[in-house]
Amino acid sequence: MNPNPAGSHNPYSAAPPGAHQPPAQSAPAPGSTKLGTALLVVSTVLVGLMAGLFFAYDVSVMPGLADTDQRTYVTAMQNFNAEIDGNGLFGMAFVLALLTAVASAVIEFRRGRKAVALWVGAAAVAYFIMLMITFSVNIPLNNELKDLGDAAKATDFSVVDTFKSTWVSTNIIRTLLCTVALTALSRALVLYGRATARR
C-alpha cells in the first residue's frame, strides 16, 4: 500500500517551484560594514585618550601642583592650558570623540543592531555631559587664571582657591564620565563583533 498516493501532500517534500518563500535577509554592503567598524573603533580610542588625559591630571598633575606656591601654580596651569588650547590635534580628538559616537549610534540603529546602538548612544550621552561640564566650569576657570596675566606681578590669588576646589573636583567627574563612556563603547564593540560574526 502506497502511504502517499498521487495528489496527496507530502509534508517532507521540498516546496514546489513557485511556492511562496520567506524573503532572504540581505547582508549589508562590505563598505558600509567597514564604515561602522571604523567609527566605533575611532570613537573608542578617542574617548580612551580623553579619559587618560583627565586621569593623569587627577593622580599626578593637580596633586603635584597643590604642593607648590600660588605663583608657581598659576604659571604652570597657564602654560598647560596654553599648550592644550593651541594644540589642533587635541581639539580634533576632543570633538571627534563625540561626533564619531553619535554617527556610529545612528548607523547601528538603522542597521537593526539596536543593542549596539543603545550602548554607543549611552557613551555619547556621558561624553556630552563631560563636554558641558568642561565648557561651563573648567574653561571659565582656566580663563580666570589666564586673566591674572604674569603670575610674578599678580597680587590677588583668590581664584586659585576656587580653582583647587572646583576645577579639581569637576575634573574627577570628567574622568568618571569618560570612563563610563569608554566602558559603554567597549561593550558595544563586543556586541558589534558578535552581530557581524553571525553574518
C-alpha positions as CSV (number, residue, x, y, z in Angstrom):
1,M,0.0,0.0,0.0
2,N,1.4,3.4,-1.0
3,P,1.3,5.7,2.1
4,N,1.5,8.7,-0.2
5,P,-0.9,8.3,-3.1
6,A,-0.6,10.6,-6.1
7,G,-2.1,14.0,-5.5
8,S,-1.7,13.9,-1.7
9,H,0.6,16.4,0.1
10,N,3.9,15.2,1.4
11,P,4.9,17.3,4.4
12,Y,8.6,16.2,4.0
13,S,8.9,17.1,0.3
14,A,10.6,20.4,-0.8
15,A,8.3,23.2,-1.7
16,P,7.3,23.1,-5.4
17,P,8.7,25.7,-7.7
18,G,6.8,29.0,-7.5
19,A,5.7,28.4,-3.9
20,H,6.0,31.3,-1.5
21,Q,9.3,31.5,0.2
22,P,10.2,33.9,3.0
23,P,12.3,36.8,1.8
24,A,16.0,36.3,2.4
25,Q,17.7,38.9,4.5
26,S,20.4,40.7,2.6
27,A,23.8,41.3,4.3
28,P,25.0,44.9,4.5
29,A,27.4,46.0,1.8
30,P,31.1,45.4,2.8
31,G,31.8,49.1,2.5
32,S,29.1,50.1,5.0
33,T,30.3,47.5,7.5
34,K,33.8,48.9,7.3
35,L,32.5,52.4,8.0
36,G,30.6,51.2,11.0
37,T,33.6,49.4,12.3
38,A,35.9,52.4,11.8
39,L,33.5,54.8,13.5
40,L,33.1,52.6,16.5
41,V,36.8,51.9,16.9
42,V,37.8,55.6,16.4
43,S,35.3,56.7,19.0
44,T,36.5,54.2,21.5
45,V,40.2,55.2,21.0
46,L,39.5,58.9,21.3
47,V,37.3,58.6,24.4
48,G,40.0,56.4,25.9
49,L,42.6,59.1,25.2
50,M,40.4,61.8,26.9
51,A,39.9,59.5,29.9
52,G,43.6,59.0,30.2
53,L,44.3,62.7,29.9
54,F,41.9,63.6,32.7
55,F,43.0,60.7,34.9
56,A,46.7,61.9,34.6
57,Y,45.6,65.3,35.9
58,D,43.7,63.6,38.8
59,V,46.6,61.5,40.0
60,S,49.7,63.5,39.2
61,V,49.4,67.0,37.8
62,M,47.0,68.5,40.3
63,P,48.3,66.8,43.4
64,G,51.8,67.9,42.4
65,L,50.8,71.5,41.9
66,A,48.9,71.6,45.2
67,D,52.2,71.4,47.0
68,T,53.6,74.4,45.2
69,D,53.2,78.1,46.0
70,Q,50.4,80.1,44.3
71,R,52.6,81.8,41.7
72,T,54.0,78.6,40.6
73,Y,50.5,77.0,40.5
74,V,49.2,79.8,38.3
75,T,52.2,79.8,36.0
76,A,52.1,76.1,35.5
77,M,48.4,75.9,34.8
78,Q,48.6,78.9,32.4
79,N,51.3,77.0,30.5
80,F,49.4,73.7,30.5
81,N,46.2,75.4,29.2
82,A,48.0,77.4,26.5
83,E,49.6,74.2,25.2
84,I,46.3,72.4,25.1
85,D,44.3,75.3,23.6
86,G,46.9,75.7,20.9
87,N,47.1,72.0,20.0
88,G,44.9,71.3,17.0
89,L,45.3,67.5,17.4
90,F,43.8,67.7,20.9
91,G,40.9,69.9,19.7
92,M,40.1,67.5,16.9
93,A,40.2,64.4,19.1
94,F,38.2,66.3,21.8
95,V,35.3,66.9,19.4
96,L,35.5,63.9,17.1
97,A,35.1,61.5,20.1
98,L,31.5,62.7,20.3
99,L,30.8,63.1,16.6
100,T,32.0,59.5,15.8
101,A,30.0,58.1,18.6
102,V,26.8,59.8,17.5
103,A,27.3,58.8,13.9
104,S,28.0,55.2,15.0
105,A,24.9,55.0,17.1
106,V,22.7,56.3,14.2
107,I,24.2,53.9,11.7
108,E,23.9,50.9,14.0
109,F,20.3,51.7,14.9
110,R,19.4,51.9,11.2
111,R,21.0,48.6,10.5
112,G,18.9,46.9,13.2
113,R,21.7,46.4,15.7
114,K,19.8,48.2,18.4
115,A,21.7,46.8,21.3
116,V,25.0,48.1,19.8
117,A,23.3,51.5,19.1
118,L,22.0,51.7,22.7
119,W,25.5,51.3,24.2
120,V,27.1,53.7,21.8
121,G,24.3,56.2,22.5
122,A,24.9,55.9,26.2
123,A,28.5,56.6,25.7
124,A,27.7,59.6,23.6
125,V,25.4,61.0,26.4
126,A,28.1,60.5,29.0
127,Y,30.7,62.2,26.8
128,F,28.3,65.1,26.0
129,I,27.7,65.7,29.7
130,M,31.5,65.8,30.1
131,L,31.7,68.5,27.4
132,M,29.0,70.6,29.0
133,I,30.9,70.5,32.3
134,T,34.1,71.4,30.5
135,F,32.6,74.4,28.8
136,S,30.6,75.7,31.7
137,V,33.1,75.1,34.6
138,N,36.6,74.2,33.6
139,I,37.2,76.5,30.7
140,P,35.8,79.6,32.5
141,L,38.2,78.9,35.4
142,N,41.0,78.4,33.0
143,N,40.2,81.9,31.6
144,E,40.2,83.4,35.1
145,L,43.7,82.1,35.6
146,K,44.8,83.4,32.2
147,D,43.3,86.9,33.1
148,L,45.7,87.1,36.0
149,G,48.5,87.7,33.5
150,D,52.1,87.4,34.7
151,A,51.9,85.5,38.0
152,A,55.1,87.2,39.2
153,K,53.2,90.6,39.1
154,A,49.8,89.4,40.3
155,T,48.6,90.3,43.8
156,D,45.1,88.7,44.1
157,F,45.3,84.9,44.0
158,S,41.8,84.2,45.3
159,V,40.9,82.4,42.1
160,V,43.5,79.8,42.9
161,D,41.5,78.6,45.9
162,T,38.4,78.2,43.8
163,F,40.4,76.5,41.1
164,K,41.8,74.0,43.6
165,S,38.4,73.1,44.9
166,T,36.1,73.4,41.9
167,W,38.3,72.7,38.9
168,V,39.9,69.6,40.6
169,S,36.5,68.2,41.6
170,T,34.9,68.6,38.2
171,N,38.0,67.1,36.5
172,I,37.4,64.0,38.6
173,I,33.8,64.0,37.4
174,R,35.1,64.3,33.8
175,T,37.3,61.3,34.3
176,L,34.4,59.3,35.6
177,L,32.2,60.3,32.7
178,C,34.8,59.4,30.1
179,T,35.4,56.1,31.9
180,V,31.7,55.3,31.7
181,A,31.7,56.3,28.0
182,L,34.7,54.1,27.4
183,T,33.1,51.1,29.2
184,A,29.9,51.5,27.2
185,L,31.8,51.7,23.9
186,S,33.8,48.6,24.9
187,R,30.5,46.7,25.5
188,A,29.3,48.0,22.1
189,L,32.4,46.6,20.4
190,V,31.7,43.2,21.9
191,L,28.1,43.2,20.7
192,Y,29.1,44.5,17.3
193,G,31.6,41.7,16.9
194,R,29.1,39.1,17.8
195,A,26.5,40.5,15.4
196,T,28.8,40.8,12.5
197,A,30.3,37.4,13.1
198,R,26.9,35.7,12.6
199,R,26.6,37.1,9.0
